[in-house]
Amino acid sequence: MRSFSTVAILLACLGCQVYGDRSFWRGKKFSQDGPSRNALLREVSGDVKTLWFDQLLDHNDPTNAATWKQRYYVNDAYFDDRTSGPVFLMIGGEGEATARWMNEGAWIRYAKEHGALCFQLEHRFYGKSHPTGDLSTANLGYLTSEQALADLAYFVEAMNEKYQLTAQNRWIAFGGSYPGSLAAWLREKYPYLVHGSVSSSGPLLAKIDFKEYFQVVVNSLQSYSPQCVEDVRNAMGQVETLLKHMIGQRSINEKFKLCDPVEKSISNSLDIASLFEAVAGNFAGVVQYNKDNILPHRRTRIVLPEASQQHRKFVLRRSVRIGAHIQPDLDDVPGHGAHVQNLVIFGDAHAGELTPQLADGHVLHL
């Protein structure tokens, strides 16, 4: 009984994730470019037009003139081309871009406040942005973060020309998780194009076996209930045990409703790793995408000294938990989760000491 009760914990979370067309990924329900959950914004979200940009296929080969159509969205409702308003760029990541983000989120509140022109660019090979006709190994050679950064730079240059933007219209990039890394790297690699970047939960140091991600999941679940962590750990152990014999493997097929019998892949370590990732990803999703249940929090504002002739780059890094007394106002950035980690802000600042402050005037000690 203990065996099946603990496995039931996994089944409750896994649902329909590992079979059929995915309607869940990392604990988050898909709605392909779906409407806003906010009734007041559904109508305006539907008015956002899908636009296409002629993007270069290979930025590393000057002899390759091949191009493809990259999807993007624009919101110019708050922008006055007679002023030197900023330009906000929401960077797409490993998923489909959604039009609703053109009217929602912290960055839109900032756009209203500062009169910004807003763009969202979909990442190559995701959503409807297809650089190649198929996903062959050779074609996937064009799927790199280096090419994605060059996509962004090329897009910025093209929009500067299309909208007749000047150096006074400073570009600010936004991103969370992998796009958060892109946002930081974009400012680092193309400082002459991007004035500042906001990276939310961006893993800046690339690592193949990123075990620390799941350690954050463990810590978060443990803060709610140590028993919860122990139950999940026991359940995962039971799955490992079931995989060791034929009866257990058939039980997994039935309980998880697998498309292909697991016994056919038992000798393929990558297939087994994919199964465990699918299961563990649901618990990660509970932690990363639980903003619907967070407690009210007050807004944190970073107050910078006035810029001077001296130009320098600064980096702020802090890990804080949503619902705590100090919370960066970045919870609506796509890809952002239950914890803000490695909040990175690149920009221009006075050569003197940087003093971030809360909106109520209290100094934020980093």
C-alpha atoms as one frame of an Amber mdcrd trajectory, in Angstrom:
protein
   0.000   0.000   0.000   2.842   2.391   0.818   4.258   1.870  -2.677   1.091
   2.776  -4.533   0.139   5.639  -2.221   3.432   7.413  -2.827   3.298   6.855
  -6.570  -0.200   8.349  -6.481   1.400  11.633  -5.484   3.225  11.655  -8.817
   0.127  10.664 -10.754  -1.889  13.522  -9.294   0.674  16.012 -10.522   1.579
  14.334 -13.792  -1.911  14.204 -15.222  -1.804  14.116 -19.014   1.678  15.534
 -19.433   3.524  12.462 -20.681   1.115  11.296 -23.341  -0.754  12.719 -26.308
  -0.535  16.356 -27.339   0.862  18.264 -24.411  -1.564  20.576 -22.695   0.754
  20.996 -19.685   4.449  21.763 -19.496   6.325  22.215 -16.219   3.035  22.449
 -14.373   1.676  25.248 -16.544  -1.330  24.805 -18.833  -0.750  25.733 -22.439
  -3.036  28.094 -24.332  -1.461  28.619 -27.718  -1.254  32.380 -27.960  -4.385
  32.401 -25.834  -6.326  35.421 -24.596  -5.654  37.212 -21.358  -7.175  35.869
 -18.153  -7.999  39.485 -17.330 -11.445  40.217 -18.797 -10.595  43.907 -19.137
  -7.622  43.108 -21.366  -9.072  40.398 -23.599 -10.422  42.826 -26.154  -7.239
  44.871 -26.486  -5.109  41.703 -26.585  -7.145  40.521 -29.554  -6.315  43.730
 -31.402  -2.571  43.060 -31.344  -1.416  42.378 -34.890   0.973  39.607 -35.841
   3.931  41.082 -37.688   6.815  39.453 -39.541  10.449  40.433 -39.832  12.903
  39.287 -42.520  15.611  37.760 -40.374  18.989  36.406 -41.481  19.420  32.646
 -41.226  23.119  32.641 -40.377  24.694  35.732 -38.843  28.096  34.032 -38.781
  28.354  33.562 -42.548  28.433  36.816 -44.537  28.126  34.840 -47.780  24.807
  33.295 -46.718  22.019  35.672 -47.726  19.178  33.304 -46.783  16.361  34.859
 -44.740  13.225  33.681 -42.972  10.119  35.207 -41.374  10.404  35.922 -37.643
   7.247  36.827 -35.743   7.036  39.899 -33.566   4.492  42.127 -31.867   4.441
  45.852 -31.251   2.531  48.162 -28.894   2.949  51.842 -29.720  -0.065  53.078
 -27.743   2.083  54.864 -25.135   4.834  56.093 -27.434   5.084  59.655 -28.711
   7.539  59.859 -31.600   7.982  63.557 -30.883   9.718  62.721 -27.620  12.794
  60.748 -26.690  10.810  57.943 -25.078  12.536  54.601 -24.449  12.019  51.395
 -26.416  11.229  48.197 -24.514  12.092  44.792 -25.978  10.554  41.640 -24.485
  12.792  38.748 -25.516  11.150  35.478 -26.515  12.528  32.213 -25.198  11.995
  28.483 -25.457   8.280  28.744 -26.155   5.705  30.463 -28.303   5.394  34.245
 -28.060   1.959  35.433 -26.929   0.184  38.609 -27.959  -1.349  39.116 -24.524
   2.022  40.172 -23.119   1.733  43.298 -25.241  -0.896  44.589 -22.820   0.040
  42.896 -19.539   2.876  42.729 -17.086   5.204  45.000 -15.185   6.946  46.130
 -18.361   3.658  47.524 -19.712   3.171  49.505 -16.503   6.664  50.877 -17.000
   5.819  51.661 -20.636   2.781  53.693 -19.595   4.839  55.574 -17.044   7.737
  56.383 -19.373   5.963  56.547 -22.748   7.817  53.568 -24.190   7.510  51.815
 -27.527   7.163  48.059 -26.886   8.302  45.114 -28.983   8.224  41.374 -28.415
  10.379  39.167 -30.658   9.794  35.429 -30.868  12.837  33.164 -30.554  13.994
  31.312 -33.675  12.674  27.734 -33.989   9.826  28.368 -31.508   6.177  29.229
 -31.992   5.647  30.269 -35.601   9.195  31.477 -36.220  10.623  28.720 -38.419
  14.038  29.443 -39.937  14.170  26.087 -41.729  11.778  23.650 -43.329  12.505
  20.848 -40.871  14.306  20.091 -37.616  17.131  18.010 -39.000  20.358  17.850
 -37.042  22.045  20.054 -39.632  19.316  22.693 -39.430  19.328  22.680 -35.637
  22.886  23.932 -35.911  21.238  27.337 -36.396  19.548  27.065 -32.988  22.103
  28.722 -30.710  22.024  31.537 -28.201  24.680  33.283 -30.286  22.375  33.327
 -33.329  19.463  34.421 -31.105  21.483  37.379 -29.800  22.383  38.371 -33.342
  18.675  38.101 -34.248  17.913  40.630 -31.535  20.680  42.999 -32.607  19.608
  42.843 -36.260  16.001  43.438 -35.211  16.930  46.470 -33.109  18.829  48.025
 -36.011  15.906  47.425 -38.375  13.337  48.909 -35.986  15.536  51.950 -35.434
  15.360  52.565 -39.147  11.672  51.707 -39.550  10.504  53.934 -36.696  13.198
  56.592 -37.262  14.483  56.197 -33.739  17.498  58.123 -32.547  20.161  57.615
 -29.904  17.828  59.411 -27.497  15.325  56.533 -27.781  17.151  54.127 -25.534
  16.453  50.420 -25.803  15.769  48.403 -22.629  15.601  44.599 -22.920  13.442
  42.410 -20.666  13.584  38.675 -20.118  13.039  35.933 -17.575  14.846  32.596
 -17.206  16.634  31.788 -20.486  15.442  35.078 -22.066  16.770  36.694 -18.884
  20.199  35.394 -19.783  19.742  36.685 -23.328  18.777  40.107 -21.968  21.969
  40.354 -19.923  24.161  38.962 -22.691  22.554  41.329 -25.224  23.575  44.361
 -23.203  27.042  42.887 -22.691  27.624  42.052 -26.359  25.826  44.960 -28.018
  26.146  47.921 -25.609  25.961  50.356 -28.518  22.441  49.108 -29.323  20.955
  48.351 -25.903  21.132  50.908 -23.114  19.911  48.622 -20.327  18.603  45.141
 -19.588  16.465  43.575 -16.889  17.182  39.893 -16.341  14.805  38.020 -14.052
  15.973  34.589 -12.872  18.573  34.509 -15.620  21.125  31.663 -15.296  24.029
  33.698 -16.639  26.701  31.037 -16.283  25.885  28.209 -18.713  26.027  24.783
 -17.071  25.193  21.397 -18.568  24.022  19.692 -15.370  22.161  22.544 -13.681
  21.289  20.722 -10.448  20.883  23.958  -8.533  17.561  24.566 -10.287  15.939
  21.623  -8.536  17.604  22.546  -5.262  15.577  25.762  -5.376  12.477  23.614
  -5.939  13.349  21.473  -2.907  13.980  24.517  -0.732  10.693  26.110  -1.751
   8.601  22.990  -1.139  10.393  22.396   2.151   9.558  25.892   3.323   5.901
  24.881   2.991   6.182  21.345   4.337   9.255  19.162   4.980   6.932  16.170
   4.777   5.980  17.196   1.235   9.611  16.913   0.144   9.983  13.548   1.867
   6.820  12.207   0.206   7.981  13.291  -3.243  11.417  11.787  -2.659   9.860
   8.474  -1.566   7.539   8.453  -4.571  10.416   8.984  -6.992  12.241   6.134
  -5.271   9.214   3.891  -5.785   9.258   4.660  -9.522  12.917   3.647  -9.638
  12.013   0.378  -7.927   9.126  -0.332 -10.326  11.433   0.168 -13.293  13.626
  -2.743 -12.164  11.141  -5.521 -12.993   8.605  -6.325 -15.707   5.504  -6.129
 -13.509   6.556  -2.719 -12.209   7.268  -1.460 -15.723   3.805  -2.474 -16.883
   2.358  -0.788 -13.832   4.111   2.450 -14.838   2.719   2.133 -18.378  -0.799
   1.857 -16.979  -0.581   4.479 -14.260   1.230   7.118 -16.337  -0.603   6.192
 -19.565   2.620   6.200 -21.553   2.448   6.367 -25.333   5.148   3.698 -25.677
   5.748   0.822 -23.236   8.606   1.753 -20.950  10.069  -1.765 -21.129  11.021
  -1.081 -24.753  13.189   1.820 -23.595  14.491   0.416 -20.335  18.008   0.099
 -21.758  17.932   3.638 -23.179  19.132   5.910 -20.412  18.001   9.033 -22.276
  14.409   7.771 -22.516  14.348   6.922 -18.813  15.848  10.331 -17.979  13.113
  11.953 -20.094  10.455  10.099 -18.091  11.886  11.286 -14.787  12.236  14.837
 -16.128   8.581  14.817 -17.149   7.587  13.757 -13.640   9.960  16.073 -11.768
   9.057  18.982 -14.050   5.588  19.134 -12.559   6.919  19.795  -9.084   9.260
  22.399 -10.547   6.267  23.982 -12.241   4.417  24.292  -8.940   7.324  26.364
  -7.650   8.127  28.332 -10.807   4.599  29.199 -11.928   2.650  29.786  -8.740
   2.211  33.547  -8.997  -1.574  33.153  -9.019  -1.387  32.240  -5.340   1.177
  34.695  -4.044   0.507  37.072  -1.205   0.191  40.788  -1.960   3.563  42.453
  -2.106   4.711  45.989  -2.392   6.639  47.332  -5.300  10.397  47.696  -5.159
  11.914  50.536  -7.095  15.576  50.938  -7.928  16.508  54.616  -7.648  19.669
  55.560  -9.513  21.802  58.670  -9.120  21.847  61.074 -12.015  24.043  60.028
 -14.930  27.298  61.862 -15.479  29.951  62.005 -18.180  31.450  58.867 -16.751
  29.985  55.697 -18.184  30.109  52.417 -16.361  28.314  49.144 -16.141  26.813
  47.989 -12.914  25.268  44.723 -11.883  22.780  44.097  -9.116  22.243  40.580
  -7.922  19.851  39.450  -5.269  17.733  36.395  -4.523  14.437  37.108  -2.785
  11.274  35.121  -2.320   7.894  36.251  -3.611   5.658  37.289  -0.754   8.597
  38.506   1.302   8.854  42.102   2.423  11.243  42.999  -0.386  10.109  41.992
  -3.864  11.326  43.302  -7.236   8.374  44.291  -9.398   9.179  41.703 -12.077
   6.699  38.983 -11.210   4.820  39.400 -14.496   7.806  38.793 -16.749   7.290
  35.581 -18.790   9.455  32.786 -17.450   9.718  34.366 -14.030   8.937  32.033
 -11.168   8.320  31.789  -7.487  11.811  33.012  -6.730  13.614  35.935  -8.275
  17.218  34.865  -8.658  20.124  36.764 -10.119  18.178  39.935 -10.734  20.572
  41.670 -13.078  20.315  45.259 -14.236  22.771  46.643 -16.739  22.854  50.350
 -17.503  24.541  53.692 -17.081  25.121  55.112 -13.639  27.106  57.773 -11.902
  30.573  56.629 -10.949  29.607  57.100  -7.335  27.991  54.516  -5.082  24.714
  52.998  -6.237  21.928  53.281  -3.652  18.821  51.222  -4.497  15.743  52.228
  -2.524  12.260  50.906  -1.896   9.320  52.926  -3.147   8.596  54.016   0.413
  12.088  55.468   0.722  13.764  52.679   2.663  17.195  51.736   1.414  17.415
  48.284  -0.155  20.573  46.673   1.203  22.132  44.278  -1.336
